[in-house]
Amino acid sequence: MVDGAMLVQMVEGAMVVQMVNGAMVVQMVDGAMVVQMVEGAMVVQMVEGAMVVQMVEGAMVVHPKIFMRREFKRGRVNLEDEPRPGRPVEVTNDQTSEAVRQLVAKDRRMKVSEMAKALDISEGSVHSILHDRLGMRKLSARWVPKCLSDDQKAVRASMCQALLTQCSRDADNFMERIVTGNETLVHHFDPETKEQSKQWTGFASPRQPSAGNVMATIFGDTKGVFLIDYLPRGQTITGEYYSDLLDRLRTAILAKRRGKITKGVLLQHDNARVHTCRLAVAAVKRNGFKVLPHPPYSPDLAPSDYFLFPNLKKELRGRHFRSDDELTTAVEGWLHEQPHGFYHNRLLALTHRWTKCIDLNGDYAVKEDVRSSSK
């Protein structure tokens, strides 16, 4: 190249390519290739089959064979990585696994992110230890509606139609006469969400003790609650117990709802065995109540189940109560502070639910949001 820039030379079997007054030099010398960026940054060398890549004035150096050759020359005798500062690469060892197991034993609802932070390891390592080494999985409980048979759906639709017909004759008076009642467990501690209710469990995990609870039976109408009963510890609700409770219900109505007994009380409770046994039926008749028909497997048609209890437990959820007295005080405080419209609207929703059940031929409706406001 006359007055040019590139020279190509064959010198004793070696090729030399040079960019004169330029930047790149390529040389084949004794079977080794050298590429250099003159006044640049990168040097690539092929030396005896090993590649050396260097970022001059940079940060990365890759030289596998050359590096190990130098290491062995200075006395190294093995290929294992030498100790270095920082977090270890392998943390799923027996010691870390035991630490994770102890954390789970203390709190089965502990999150993976919380374990990782406590042990200063990655969340992926915690997952590996929990599932692969400890054989654990996270389980949660949720209410699943019963799969209704065609006959059960027909009974639900038929009863809802009968109730709607009865209500349509005198809707205002009909709703005013209804008294709802049912039992529910309130807990010393209930997780805030379904996600938080999940617990780590292994193949041989011991049963976890309950945090403690109280069985509450609550009766009320469109104006509010007028009888709350707490089952004494060590007892169960029997026909005799419920029969006595219905006698107390009449006394409470006479004291707090003047004229209601005269109009005729329509008692709305489910068909649990203690509600339908001989003693309970006799108590209903003795106190002058009339029981509204309620189809089996129908919590979606019971105001206590679809409205009152979910809102009560939503208020208590996430709070810790140290004793039964502290828990029952919180229950009664919430029940009595609700406005009049809160209880009125829960019963008005019955007609909508009866209609929905008929439209679906007795099947369950899609879960609806339960509003706790009085709007």
Disulfide bonds with the S-S distance in Angstrom:
none
